């Protein structure tokens, strides 16, 4: 190769900053530029509103798909400061969220990514009787926030139109959005979220998702496909974070049904972890410990017989385990497996104690559960 031919040096390196990086490398931020990536954009836009509800600042979230291809996400919170850097409580301004990439990694994308991947975005804040509006085009503010007149109520609405230069003709699936928002509502019983689709004339769809029973309601929902219940009552509990640093909040619900196989859904900080992890390991270990202890105490297992294994105990089990931790550790190529080691012991102990007490307090249902599991060990 002759000197000067194909020479590559620092002058050839292109440093992309801010939303330019998002627009030129969308796959790095949303995974793809097809329907899946578009769906991630909608989830990200909803994350902020959902966080407002979970923090107690708002009561409800509304997501609407419009006939013109837009997506509206509204909450009834106090309204973010639209232009100031921070408010008195230290909350980020909406301008910051829409234009500044934090550089951190998380399950949810950033609202700035939504702005960067939209042909148009409008931010509206209603607070103190005034409606403020600011419009962006492909991530760039058209003008400063405008006082659009008086208003009743409070809240924030972000409306955006995904850029067809990036996503082409991709159209987000209502059912896929519904599945995700339903999961969020199940694992956060204080959440009230609605999803409405006005894209097809005369065929609008709307679902309101609110489940005060939390993960117990989730097990009931999953049980619709799991066969006849072995016991009528869903077993479930919630434990808040312990004052001890690093301990997780835990929510667990389970029920055995007359069907083969095991159905366990797990979540960490409200996001699904299909790869499992330490919370699932703790769940299985805790269930096995409680069932075997009860079987021994009731002499349902002979002294010479080994303990029931987790595989046998899982036959017909439908369960949900959801944890919330301060420092999330994820593993695997898809980062879909929880790695926090302390969570395993935390979940195992909580499940062992609660389920053990429940079995003792409900002897008839306990006999049906444990008797079925014990008999199953003798089936060829």
Legacy VTK file of the C-alpha trace (Angstrom):
# vtk DataFile Version 3.0
C-alpha trace
ASCII
DATASET POLYDATA
POINTS 380 float
0.000 0.000 0.000
1.561 3.266 -1.099
1.962 6.210 1.233
-1.097 8.407 1.203
-3.378 5.626 -0.016
-6.259 4.665 2.337
-4.639 6.707 5.051
-6.799 6.748 8.194
-6.175 9.119 11.090
-8.040 11.097 13.731
-9.463 13.458 11.120
-11.631 10.591 9.833
-13.263 9.962 13.170
-16.763 11.400 13.363
-17.859 12.317 16.867
-21.625 12.366 17.101
-23.088 14.455 19.901
-26.543 14.782 21.361
-29.555 13.918 19.244
-27.494 13.799 16.048
-26.085 10.513 17.348
-29.592 9.213 17.957
-30.777 10.054 14.466
-27.719 8.661 12.709
-27.486 5.488 14.809
-31.120 4.748 15.826
-30.491 1.022 16.217
-28.084 1.695 19.072
-30.907 3.314 21.030
-34.107 1.483 20.077
-32.737 -1.823 18.817
-34.137 -1.585 15.296
-36.033 0.676 12.931
-38.930 -1.729 12.451
-42.068 -2.237 14.552
-40.063 -3.471 17.540
-37.973 -0.320 17.655
-41.038 1.865 17.204
-42.682 0.060 20.097
-39.653 0.848 22.277
-40.060 4.525 21.424
-43.661 4.463 22.675
-42.633 2.639 25.865
-39.965 5.237 26.488
-42.403 8.103 26.044
-44.690 6.457 28.594
-41.894 5.813 31.115
-41.814 9.375 32.335
-45.557 9.503 32.933
-45.529 6.102 34.659
-42.718 7.280 36.950
-44.863 10.275 37.905
-47.599 7.897 39.103
-45.240 5.512 40.895
-43.603 8.420 42.724
-47.016 9.597 43.939
-46.937 12.812 41.903
-49.696 11.706 39.501
-52.653 9.361 39.541
-53.167 8.282 35.958
-51.513 7.819 32.553
-53.281 7.954 29.178
-51.640 6.719 25.958
-53.452 7.441 22.685
-52.596 6.386 19.119
-54.067 8.874 16.658
-55.335 8.523 13.109
-52.585 10.843 11.905
-49.829 8.557 13.157
-49.159 10.470 16.351
-48.823 9.179 19.899
-50.088 11.170 22.884
-48.881 10.387 26.409
-50.557 12.345 29.194
-50.407 12.306 32.977
-52.198 14.329 35.646
-49.121 15.184 37.674
-48.085 18.669 38.778
-46.378 19.395 35.459
-42.623 19.524 34.933
-40.874 22.893 34.720
-40.800 23.275 30.956
-37.733 25.471 30.504
-35.901 25.948 33.815
-33.018 23.565 34.423
-34.458 22.215 37.677
-37.372 23.001 39.943
-37.129 23.632 43.671
-37.495 19.912 44.414
-34.667 19.014 42.037
-36.834 17.529 39.303
-35.460 17.801 35.771
-37.138 20.261 33.455
-39.004 18.883 30.471
-36.532 20.700 28.210
-33.665 18.765 29.796
-35.446 15.464 29.399
-36.253 16.204 25.757
-32.818 17.374 24.657
-30.108 15.963 26.936
-28.855 12.368 26.798
-27.773 11.225 30.238
-25.387 8.619 28.868
-26.602 6.045 31.370
-27.997 2.617 30.554
-31.394 1.467 31.691
-34.375 -0.587 30.661
-36.269 2.439 29.531
-34.943 4.707 26.831
-34.681 8.418 27.383
-37.302 10.964 26.412
-34.582 12.732 24.429
-34.352 9.618 22.228
-38.081 9.895 21.511
-37.586 13.529 20.521
-34.617 12.728 18.302
-36.505 9.992 16.438
-39.664 12.064 15.895
-40.406 14.279 12.914
-42.380 16.474 15.289
-42.917 16.570 19.035
-45.044 18.868 21.144
-44.614 19.207 24.903
-47.483 20.668 26.881
-47.411 21.476 30.592
-50.481 22.567 32.546
-49.763 24.084 35.940
-50.820 27.045 38.066
-53.706 27.735 35.685
-51.427 28.232 32.662
-50.888 26.010 29.625
-47.333 26.082 28.294
-46.471 24.574 24.904
-43.191 23.990 23.108
-42.700 22.344 19.719
-39.685 20.446 18.365
-38.836 19.329 14.835
-36.481 16.350 14.617
-35.160 17.123 18.073
-34.667 20.857 17.623
-36.851 23.394 19.423
-38.808 25.589 17.006
-39.169 28.374 19.581
-39.107 28.970 23.339
-42.074 27.723 25.392
-45.246 29.678 24.631
-47.945 30.696 27.090
-50.996 29.220 25.310
-53.534 30.684 27.715
-55.412 29.626 30.828
-56.215 26.022 31.611
-58.060 23.895 34.126
-56.270 21.090 35.905
-52.640 20.093 35.736
-50.387 17.600 34.038
-47.974 16.970 31.194
-48.704 15.765 27.660
-46.028 14.698 25.207
-47.301 14.216 21.637
-44.939 12.910 18.972
-44.951 11.654 15.408
-42.270 8.991 14.706
-40.063 10.035 11.810
-40.906 8.068 8.666
-37.400 8.809 7.386
-36.212 6.465 10.153
-39.083 4.012 10.699
-40.555 3.959 7.200
-44.111 2.606 7.206
-43.735 0.618 10.440
-46.876 0.682 12.552
-46.824 -0.169 16.228
-48.956 -3.093 17.405
-51.777 -2.241 19.778
-51.695 -5.733 21.276
-47.943 -5.582 21.919
-48.332 -2.251 23.697
-51.281 -3.625 25.651
-49.282 -6.639 26.862
-46.480 -4.446 28.192
-48.740 -1.886 29.849
-50.785 -4.680 31.384
-47.631 -6.145 32.928
-46.727 -2.722 34.314
-50.158 -2.370 35.899
-49.997 -5.867 37.424
-46.611 -5.373 39.099
-47.450 -1.812 40.207
-50.916 -2.009 41.822
-51.062 1.771 42.242
-50.794 2.360 38.505
-53.822 3.384 36.437
-53.041 3.427 32.709
-55.261 3.503 29.643
-54.410 2.693 26.029
-56.620 3.970 23.202
-56.299 3.395 19.452
-58.033 5.785 17.029
-56.084 4.726 13.929
-58.911 2.831 12.213
-62.061 4.873 11.463
-65.075 3.392 13.214
-62.991 0.722 14.954
-61.446 2.454 17.953
-60.143 0.288 20.786
-59.580 1.287 24.377
-58.386 -0.581 27.456
-58.037 0.697 30.999
-55.504 -1.216 33.063
-55.689 -1.061 36.836
-55.144 -4.047 39.135
-55.366 -3.263 42.862
-54.610 -6.941 43.591
-51.202 -6.609 41.976
-49.355 -9.866 41.353
-52.313 -11.873 42.711
-54.413 -10.493 39.878
-51.556 -11.380 37.525
-51.619 -15.043 38.605
-55.392 -15.110 38.130
-54.911 -13.714 34.634
-52.195 -16.242 33.758
-54.272 -19.030 35.282
-56.938 -18.634 32.629
-54.715 -20.777 30.406
-53.341 -23.041 33.140
-56.155 -25.523 33.782
-58.306 -26.213 36.826
-56.890 -24.766 40.079
-55.812 -27.292 42.704
-56.704 -24.728 45.386
-59.120 -21.823 44.941
-57.118 -19.120 46.685
-54.128 -17.403 45.087
-51.295 -17.291 47.606
-49.538 -13.948 47.626
-47.760 -11.288 49.642
-45.817 -8.046 49.326
-42.887 -6.921 51.437
-41.555 -3.389 51.209
-37.875 -2.572 51.208
-36.156 -3.300 54.493
-34.324 -0.484 56.299
-31.232 -2.628 55.813
-29.324 -1.185 52.849
-29.497 -3.212 49.691
-32.533 -5.330 50.498
-35.190 -5.556 47.816
-38.921 -5.011 47.894
-40.576 -8.333 47.066
-44.003 -9.263 45.679
-44.911 -12.900 45.071
-48.101 -14.712 44.063
-48.581 -18.355 43.163
-51.120 -21.105 42.619
-50.961 -24.727 41.535
-53.223 -25.902 38.737
-54.013 -29.333 37.352
-51.729 -28.953 34.351
-48.192 -29.966 33.404
-45.221 -27.689 33.440
-44.251 -24.591 35.356
-45.244 -21.021 34.525
-43.117 -18.395 36.275
-43.018 -14.739 35.271
-40.379 -12.562 36.878
-39.762 -8.824 36.994
-37.047 -6.527 38.294
-37.836 -2.851 38.772
-41.061 -3.396 36.789
-39.324 -4.859 33.732
-39.695 -8.446 32.597
-36.689 -10.743 33.075
-37.447 -13.721 30.798
-33.938 -15.025 31.453
-34.802 -15.521 35.116
-32.103 -14.893 37.673
-31.661 -14.675 41.401
-35.277 -13.722 42.156
-36.552 -16.839 40.365
-33.946 -19.003 42.091
-35.039 -17.631 45.456
-38.691 -18.247 44.622
-38.105 -21.900 43.713
-35.906 -22.518 46.744
-38.387 -20.891 49.125
-41.354 -22.814 47.727
-39.449 -26.113 47.958
-38.364 -25.438 51.530
-41.895 -24.552 52.696
-43.594 -27.479 50.923
-41.077 -30.042 52.144
-41.200 -28.749 55.714
-44.992 -28.972 55.721
-44.964 -32.444 54.136
-42.539 -33.675 56.805
-44.515 -32.115 59.655
-47.749 -33.712 58.421
-46.015 -37.053 57.759
-46.989 -36.900 54.113
-43.472 -38.016 53.285
-41.967 -41.114 54.866
-38.729 -40.598 56.780
-36.821 -42.627 54.208
-38.166 -40.658 51.260
-36.094 -37.790 49.854
-37.396 -34.256 49.756
-39.522 -33.244 46.803
-37.327 -31.594 44.201
-37.963 -28.146 42.767
-38.791 -29.677 39.383
-41.574 -31.811 40.839
-42.871 -28.986 43.017
-43.015 -26.771 39.950
-45.407 -29.081 38.110
-48.607 -27.100 37.574
-47.250 -24.036 39.381
-48.165 -20.585 38.079
-46.213 -17.857 39.839
-45.115 -14.233 39.579
-42.166 -12.736 41.439
-41.399 -9.029 41.215
-38.565 -7.268 43.014
-37.370 -3.688 43.223
-33.725 -3.041 43.981
-31.608 0.081 44.288
-28.740 -1.103 42.106
-29.968 -3.342 39.333
-27.482 -5.927 38.065
-28.397 -7.636 34.808
-26.657 -10.508 33.072
-26.734 -12.304 29.735
-26.342 -11.081 26.182
-29.874 -9.676 26.301
-29.471 -8.365 29.854
-32.674 -10.173 30.769
-31.442 -12.113 33.797
-31.242 -10.637 37.316
-27.801 -10.991 38.876
-28.153 -9.324 42.294
-26.895 -12.100 44.594
-28.522 -10.770 47.783
-31.948 -10.970 46.147
-31.898 -14.772 46.108
-31.695 -15.103 49.887
-34.154 -12.250 50.399
-36.809 -13.866 48.182
-36.156 -17.395 49.462
-36.591 -16.379 53.096
-39.712 -14.324 52.413
-41.363 -17.116 50.403
-40.396 -19.855 52.855
-41.818 -17.962 55.834
-45.005 -16.759 54.165
-45.881 -19.960 52.316
-45.045 -22.086 55.352
-47.422 -20.030 57.477
-50.105 -20.093 54.793
-49.982 -23.890 54.471
-50.365 -24.283 58.228
-53.282 -21.830 58.342
-55.118 -23.469 55.412
-54.963 -27.211 56.067
-57.559 -28.257 53.483
-55.948 -26.363 50.632
-52.505 -27.407 51.857
-53.555 -31.068 51.794
-54.741 -30.710 48.203
-51.481 -29.040 47.116
-48.969 -31.194 48.966
-50.948 -34.404 48.490
-50.919 -33.895 44.716
-47.193 -33.164 44.706
-46.380 -36.180 46.882
-48.527 -38.514 44.797
-46.874 -37.193 41.693
-43.507 -38.546 42.861
-44.890 -42.082 42.580
-46.360 -41.711 39.110
-44.447 -43.452 36.356
LINES 1 381
380 0 1 2 3 4 5 6 7 8 9 10 11 12 13 14 15 16 17 18 19 20 21 22 23 24 25 26 27 28 29 30 31 32 33 34 35 36 37 38 39 40 41 42 43 44 45 46 47 48 49 50 51 52 53 54 55 56 57 58 59 60 61 62 63 64 65 66 67 68 69 70 71 72 73 74 75 76 77 78 79 80 81 82 83 84 85 86 87 88 89 90 91 92 93 94 95 96 97 98 99 100 101 102 103 104 105 106 107 108 109 110 111 112 113 114 115 116 117 118 119 120 121 122 123 124 125 126 127 128 129 130 131 132 133 134 135 136 137 138 139 140 141 142 143 144 145 146 147 148 149 150 151 152 153 154 155 156 157 158 159 160 161 162 163 164 165 166 167 168 169 170 171 172 173 174 175 176 177 178 179 180 181 182 183 184 185 186 187 188 189 190 191 192 193 194 195 196 197 198 199 200 201 202 203 204 205 206 207 208 209 210 211 212 213 214 215 216 217 218 219 220 221 222 223 224 225 226 227 228 229 230 231 232 233 234 235 236 237 238 239 240 241 242 243 244 245 246 247 248 249 250 251 252 253 254 255 256 257 258 259 260 261 262 263 264 265 266 267 268 269 270 271 272 273 274 275 276 277 278 279 280 281 282 283 284 285 286 287 288 289 290 291 292 293 294 295 296 297 298 299 300 301 302 303 304 305 306 307 308 309 310 311 312 313 314 315 316 317 318 319 320 321 322 323 324 325 326 327 328 329 330 331 332 333 334 335 336 337 338 339 340 341 342 343 344 345 346 347 348 349 350 351 352 353 354 355 356 357 358 359 360 361 362 363 364 365 366 367 368 369 370 371 372 373 374 375 376 377 378 379
